[in-house]
Each structure stands twice: as structure tokens, then as C-alpha cells.
Amino acid sequence: MPFTIIPSSIREPFAFYKRLRVTTSHTCFLESLGDLDSGSSRYTFVGALPAEILSGTGDQIVLTNLHDGKSAKVASWLDVLDSWCRISNAIDSASPLQTGAIGYIGYDAKYEFERLTRNIESDINLPDIYLVRYDAVLIHDRTTGKSRWAVTGRCENRIRELEQLANQPAPAETAPFTLQSELNADFTLDGYLDSVHKTTDYIRAGDIFQANITGRFSARYHGNIVHLYERLRQSTPNPFFALFDFPQPVISTSPERFFTVRSGRISAAPIKGTIECVADGVDQRAALERSDKDRAENIMITDLMRNDIGRVCLKDSVQVEALCCLKRFNNLYHLESIISGTLRPGIRISDILRALFPCGSVTGAPKIRAMDIIEELEVTRRGPYTGAIGFFGSGGWIDTSVAIRIVYFDDTRLFVHAGGGIVADSTPEAEYRELLAKLSGISRALTGFKHDR
């Protein structure tokens, strides 16, 4: 759909978003936080004027037109996404200045792409897919401090109203966010340790090289989730923050990019290998760099994703640009690799998702067998966790993150997951400590709210 670029006077997109979400439903906020990095932590997006919603579970995906209120079941949500986000190798697609869709594709959308067993019953009424196409998107560039609007023709006259909204007084204080119970595991410790044992048994038997085993935690809550988001953005700033103001909201604080598309090029940046930055007063950077176990985790997934990307790229164009580079995100060190390639002519976003989804860093290798083992050993569905979150531009500019370090909500409960890659020399106790380390940023923020009561 044609769009127009309009300059904006908005310099603080989060302050603007807090005003916007009071007046408009189904808004989205994707925010780059932490150290400025023009490659991975540069742009912030505000989905301001929603036009269509694509949501549902399994084969019950519905497209809702917000202009006329009509809804209809779709035969293929991927076809709809292809129509919203047309990949191009034109130079214009190297810029994020375009309208587009924002939202999540949950882990359980995996059944769309592979024949997999279904052992885990869902205990939450949460859509597998929730994507919103916007008629107006605000794009903020951290390198320049400037913002611009990408707007379809039907909504150009509303930009003045949105700009005026940014100058209005801050919204009245809403119900404070409070945690009304402890954040408890929805699994037993013995059960988790046993699942790690069974995974290493599968590895020694030759079924897999690695599997990512996770667990869910939950708590009761009350109040406005924007207060939790504010605390998280202050305490654990990462490149891929998100606040989705949907009927069942989602907050993401992910450090990990899934894939990007720019002018016919695709790039992915898997993270595997994790350690707390400081243990017993000693910096752990060198310990992670020399850890054979963590490097093995990363290299296996890098190879898996190199193969996945190769399914949609020109022959011999796929390359590993960086391997096992150490990066710090708040209180954790990670190993990150970067893989890129040139897309074949005619490739669509649906083709990319069929080739890459879910991200190999949250499944294991080989991917399909690892996903079957995950389905056998985990006790709750993952929901949005370990799916994809991001911006799907109408002109083909795409940026997605892996939905890790997320919090999602129903009416009275919130849910958080954590886990890690299990390899042959993994020990259950060490894996559980790593799980808790990954959970620590969110759990500390939540604990603070419990004390606020």
C-alpha cells in the first residue's frame, strides 16, 4: 500500500506512546535500548493507527478490519503477511521509513511449518499469532534523535492530531502494578533436572546434538503493565524491547536478533552461551571465552542457521560474518554469531519463515527432532515465548527478535519462561543455575513491585 513520509517533532517516543495508548487500542511499541549500535540497536517504532489485525490459533486465524469492524477467517495467515510485507531488493527497502505490521508469531506456530507431535495441552487462551497492520507508524532514529511518520493516504490528515497528543500533559496516574503472589515455577525442580538428564541421553544415543529445554514461571498480578515496562527499561535495557498493548499484552526485553531483511539481504544473529558477568567478585568474561561447552552450543546453532538461511539464499552467498563474539547485555555475557546471505529473487516473507522458524537457538539441532524432544519433556506450552517479535515493513524492511526474556499476561496472571541449550557435557544443576540467571532481570523487577504493595 502506498505511503507518505512526514517529518515529526516527537523526540521522546516512549513519552508519546504513554499518551497514545490511553486514547487508542491495539497500539505497539518496539524500542531500541542499551548502548547505541547502528546495526542492532538503532530504531524505535510506534504502531499508532491500527488498520487490520491478524490473530488466532492453529487453523483458526481471523483477519479483522478495524475500519469497518468486519472479521473473517483466513485460509493462510502467511498469504496475508505476504500481502502486507513485500520483499524487495530495491534500495528503498534498506530504510525502515515505511508502514508495516508489528506483533508476534508465537512458538506454537511451528505446526504451520513442520509435522510435529503435539503432547502438551494449552492451559492459557492465548493466540499463536497476533500481528497488527498500521496505517501510521512513527520511526525514531537514535543516531540522529529525529522521528518521522510513515502514513498511508487515508490517514495523513490525522498526523497533526498525533503530533498534538505528544504535547499534551502526561496521562493521569493509573492503577499501580502489583505482584499479588510469588513468581513460582510451573514445573518441579526434579522434573526439570530429569528433563536435562533425558536430553543428554538422547544426545549420547545420537538423536540430536543439542536441545533447548525451558520452563515456565507464573504469578498473579493486578494493575497497569506499563509500570512494569518502565521499570524493566530502566533496569535491563536491551536492543529489542517491546510493549504490545493487545487484549492479552506482551512485554519483551530480548537481547537477541532473529533475522533482518534489507535490500535483498538477510542476516541472523543467534545467541548461545551464557554466563553471569560477575561471580564471587570475579569478572567471568575470560571464563566464557574459554568455555568449550558454550562455544560448542553456539557453533552448532550457527551451523544450523547457516543451513536454514541457505534454503532461501543464492548458492554460495551465505557466510558467517562473526563467530562466538562475546557481548554483554546487562548482568550477562553471551556469545553471539552473525550469518548473512543474498535472498533468491522472488523470495517472500512466508518463504523465510518456513525456512527459519522457530529460531534454531531456541530449539536445538537437528531442529525437527529437537522440537519433538522439547514437546516430550516440557510441561507447558511456550506461547509467544521463543517465537518471533518484530516489524514487517510494507516495503520489505524487516527486523525481528527472538522472543526471549518476555512477560505475557492474561486477565489475572503473568507468565515468564527461561531455559538453555543442553549439550553432551551439560550438568542438570548447572543448567538450572543458568536458567535462573536468565530469569533474574525480570524476577528482580517483579519482586520490587511485590514490595510496593
Secondary structure, DSSP 8 states (H G I E B T S, - for coil): --EEEEEE----HHHHHHHHHHH-SS-EEEE--SS-BTTTB-EEEEEEEEEEEEEEETTEEEEEETTT--EEE-S-HHHHHHHH-----SGGGGS--S-EEEEEE-GGGGGGTS---------S---SEEEEEEEEEEEEETTTTEEEEEEEGGGGGGHHHHHHHHTS---------EE-S--EESS-HHHHHHHHHHHHHHHHTTS-SEEEEEEEEEEEEES-THHHHHHHHHHS--TEEEEE-SSS-EEEEE--EEEEEETTEEEE--EEEEEESEETTEE-HHHHHT-HHHHHHHHHHHHHHHHHHHTTB-TT--EEEEEEEEEEETTEEEEEEEEEEEB-TT--HHHHHHHH-S-GGGTEESHHHHHHHHHHH-SS--TTTTSEEEEEETTS-EEEEE--SEEEE-SSEEEEEEEEEE-TT--HHHHHHHHHHHHHHHHHHHHHHHHT-
